[in-house]
Amino acid sequence: MIYKVLYQKDRIVNPRRETTQTLYIEAESIVTARTLVEQNTPYNIELIQELAGNSLKYEQDHADFKLTSFTSKEAK
């Protein structure tokens, strides 16, 4: 599955819509996706959304779509 992760780069500063960023990650589940991001970044995760079908196609065609790759033995 591919997941869209909305996040803030800093956990200390209050989240603002204007500074929300996005990354795309492939993982077995939403729990695994969250674990991978939390273990490999200092990001404050706002939302994780599963992408499939038309939603995935739209993101691939209209966004700066690039899969982020993390490797973590604990997340498997």
C-alpha positions as CSV (number, residue, x, y, z in Angstrom):
1,M,0.0,0.0,0.0
2,I,1.0,3.6,-0.6
3,Y,0.4,6.2,2.1
4,K,0.3,10.0,2.0
5,V,1.8,11.4,5.2
6,L,1.1,15.0,6.1
7,Y,3.6,16.4,8.6
8,Q,5.3,19.3,10.2
9,K,9.1,19.3,10.2
10,D,9.3,20.3,13.9
11,R,7.5,18.7,16.9
12,I,8.0,21.7,19.1
13,V,6.3,24.4,17.0
14,N,2.5,24.4,16.8
15,P,1.3,23.0,13.5
16,R,0.1,25.5,10.9
17,R,-1.6,24.6,7.7
18,E,0.8,26.8,5.7
19,T,3.8,24.8,6.9
20,T,2.3,21.3,6.4
21,Q,4.4,19.1,4.1
22,T,3.8,15.8,2.4
23,L,5.7,12.6,1.8
24,Y,4.6,9.3,0.2
25,I,5.7,6.0,1.6
26,E,5.0,2.3,0.7
27,A,4.3,0.1,3.7
28,E,2.3,-3.0,4.7
29,S,-0.1,-1.0,7.0
30,I,-0.8,2.4,8.3
31,V,0.8,1.4,11.6
32,T,4.0,0.3,9.8
33,A,4.0,3.6,7.9
34,R,3.7,5.7,11.1
35,T,6.4,3.6,12.8
36,L,8.8,4.1,9.9
37,V,8.3,7.8,9.8
38,E,8.5,8.2,13.5
39,Q,11.7,6.1,13.8
40,N,13.5,7.8,10.9
41,T,12.5,11.5,11.2
42,P,11.9,14.2,13.7
43,Y,8.6,15.0,12.1
44,N,5.3,15.7,13.8
45,I,2.8,13.6,11.9
46,E,-0.6,15.2,11.4
47,L,-2.4,12.6,9.2
48,I,-1.7,9.4,7.3
49,Q,-4.0,8.6,4.4
50,E,-4.0,5.4,2.3
51,L,-3.9,6.0,-1.4
52,A,-5.4,3.6,-3.9
53,G,-7.3,3.8,-7.2
54,N,-8.2,7.2,-8.4
55,S,-6.7,8.9,-5.4
56,L,-3.3,7.4,-6.1
57,K,-3.5,8.2,-9.8
58,Y,-4.4,11.8,-9.0
59,E,-1.4,12.2,-6.6
60,Q,0.9,10.7,-9.1
61,D,-0.3,13.0,-11.9
62,H,-0.8,16.3,-9.9
63,A,1.5,16.3,-6.9
64,D,5.3,16.2,-6.5
65,F,4.9,12.4,-6.2
66,K,8.1,10.6,-5.0
67,L,8.1,7.6,-2.7
68,T,10.3,8.0,0.4
69,S,12.2,4.9,1.4
70,F,13.1,4.0,5.0
71,T,14.6,0.8,6.2
72,S,13.8,-0.3,9.8
73,K,14.1,-3.7,11.3
74,E,11.7,-2.8,14.2
75,A,8.9,-1.8,11.8
76,K,8.8,-5.2,10.0
